[in-house]
């Protein structure tokens, strides 16, 4: 695990953009493709906007990128609450990528179990596997209560071992969502947590320095078997850490 601390969201976002560009190029050279799962929220919105501008935009061969989402709210794709809508506004509409490379969670469908299975099959088709896809990068955030993706404390989703995507109802609006499950998160080659804000400092300290209590702090579940986890924090989110990691 790597932990890096930045003075503000802007510097953190630039570093995250450089990190993603590097991973993208390494994956394309090594495997011919870069697969990434995006998250929602305000912190990655700054990052996605940066990636769609120079100098980062031209450093990626976008024809070799496949974009997915680690979770989605069960709203229409043009809804203000949609993770896809946010990414489309600040990133997808500004990069040279074809529609068939963008894999939106069909979370607005009434049958959420069927939508979850549909997304699983779509991932397996793209990755060419009947098993668990190994993303080059899953980008995640964390809430003040320690949730990540849409895995919240004390929910059955924390124990899911068979499904890769599942419907959940969470204690935060909008409650109905689809989310990646622990087996899929832990198959990733790289996971990047972006966390900002003093309201998350207690959870950051508990997740990174406290005992292993994934029922209380679901972000602790993310421990890829053969992958690497990187945390990028601003000074506010890192405020209660005793070991400050890498100060940048």
ABEGO torsion letter per residue (X at the ends): XBBBBBABAAAAAAAAAAAAAAAAAAAAAAAGBBBBBBBBEAAAAAAAAAAABOAAAAABBAAABBBBBABBBBBBAABAABAAAAAAAAAAAABBBBAAABBBBBAABABAAAAAAAAAAAAAAAAGBABBBBBABBBBBBBAAGBBEABBBGBAAAABAABABBBBBBABOBABBBBBBAAAAAABABBBBBBBEAAAAAAAAAAAABBBBAAABAAAABBBAABBBBBBBBAAAAAABABAEBBX
